[in-house]
Amino acid sequence: MSYETIQHDMKQVVEQWMSSDYLREGELFVLGCSTSEVAGKHIGTSGSEQIAAVIFNEMKVLQEKSGVQLAFQCCEHLNRALVVERETAAEYMLDEVSVIPVPKAGGSMASYAYKQMTDPVVVETIQSRAHAGMDIGETMIGMHLKHVAVPLRFKQRNIGNARLAAARTRPKLIGGSRANYEDTRLNDTCN
């Protein structure tokens, strides 16, 4: 898999996020990514910080354009902890843990993100508070998303060889049949 192909795939996804109007400045956006799966290998077997670099750079474009705060999920060896900027951890009152992700314990994506961020920390959980996210290579980010997650069907379905799943969240519907949901962020998806 060429880095140009991965970059092209990521650019397509970033464009679709930006045209969706689902992201708001300051919201949490979580990314789970298996660089092994992007390369066409089994998750956890062939991590690549070079692939992580391409994906990270496009995620920074998404952050700059939308104003979201990024959280990069670690692998299962670190219990899917997340790498965030210290400022994000403070704003969301997230508890820092003492670990630095490396490719074999944390994953190449989280390890690379940690090295690139301005003032990174690892937090054990974001307590189901992410407003949106992407899962590249079936890394299971659902635990980090707010209730209620709404799956998105972007035209771009893969990043490299890895399957892409994306979701945004919406507020819970309350009030029953007499409630009015007009002018809310439901965007015609009340299911």
Secondary structure as GFF3:
##gff-version 3
##sequence-region A 1 191
A	DSSP	alpha_helix	3	20	.	.	.	ID=ss1
A	DSSP	beta_strand	28	33	.	.	.	ID=ss2
A	DSSP	alpha_helix	35	38	.	.	.	ID=ss3
A	DSSP	alpha_helix	49	66	.	.	.	ID=ss4
A	DSSP	beta_strand	69	73	.	.	.	ID=ss5
A	DSSP	three_ten_helix	76	78	.	.	.	ID=ss6
A	DSSP	beta_strand	82	85	.	.	.	ID=ss7
A	DSSP	alpha_helix	86	91	.	.	.	ID=ss8
A	DSSP	beta_strand	96	97	.	.	.	ID=ss9
A	DSSP	alpha_helix	108	116	.	.	.	ID=ss10
A	DSSP	beta_strand	120	123	.	.	.	ID=ss11
A	DSSP	beta_strand	132	136	.	.	.	ID=ss12
A	DSSP	three_ten_helix	142	144	.	.	.	ID=ss13
A	DSSP	beta_strand	149	152	.	.	.	ID=ss14
A	DSSP	beta_strand	158	159	.	.	.	ID=ss15
A	DSSP	beta_strand	162	169	.	.	.	ID=ss16
A	DSSP	three_ten_helix	176	178	.	.	.	ID=ss17
###
